[in-house]
C-alpha cells in the first residue's frame, strides 16, 4: 500500500485554517507555519504520516 500524504497548502485548507490555497502564502511569508518544529516556507511541502504542523495555537498531526 502506498501512502502519498498531502501537501501543506491542501492540509491547511481542509483543516479550515485558511479559506483558499492563496491564503497560505502570507502565513508562510510571516514564518507562522512550522512542520516538525521548523519554519516551513513551501506551500507544496509534501507531508507524511506523523508530521506535526503548527499554525499559531493550532497543531495538526497527520495520522
C-alpha positions in Angstrom: 0.0 0.0 0.0 1.3 3.4 -0.9 0.9 6.5 1.3 1.1 9.6 -0.9 0.5 12.0 2.0 -0.9 15.5 1.4 0.6 18.9 0.5 0.8 21.6 3.2 -1.5 24.0 1.4 -4.1 21.3 1.0 -4.0 20.3 4.6 -4.4 23.9 5.9 -7.4 24.4 3.6 -9.0 21.1 4.6 -8.4 21.9 8.3 -10.2 25.2 7.9 -7.2 27.3 8.9 -7.3 29.1 5.5 -10.2 29.8 3.1 -8.2 29.3 -0.1 -4.9 28.0 -1.2 -3.7 31.5 -1.9 -4.2 32.4 1.8 -1.4 30.1 2.7 1.3 32.3 1.1 1.1 35.2 3.6 1.2 32.7 6.6 4.3 31.1 5.1 5.9 34.5 4.4 5.4 35.5 8.1 7.1 32.3 9.3 3.8 31.4 11.0 3.8 27.7 9.8 6.0 25.1 11.2 6.4 21.4 10.3 8.1 19.3 12.9 9.1 22.5 14.8 10.8 24.1 11.9 9.5 27.1 9.9 8.2 26.0 6.6 8.2 28.3 3.6 6.9 25.9 0.9 3.2 25.7 0.3 3.7 22.5 -1.7 5.7 20.7 1.0 4.7 17.0 0.9 3.6 15.9 4.4 3.7 12.3 5.6 2.1 10.3 8.5 3.5 11.5 11.8 4.3 15.1 10.7 3.1 17.8 13.1 2.0 21.1 11.5 1.5 24.2 13.7 -0.1 27.5 12.8 -0.3 29.8 15.8 -2.1 27.9 18.6 -3.4 25.2 16.2 -1.5 21.9 15.8 -2.2 19.2 13.4 -0.7 15.7 13.4 -1.0 13.5 10.3 -2.3 10.0 11.1 
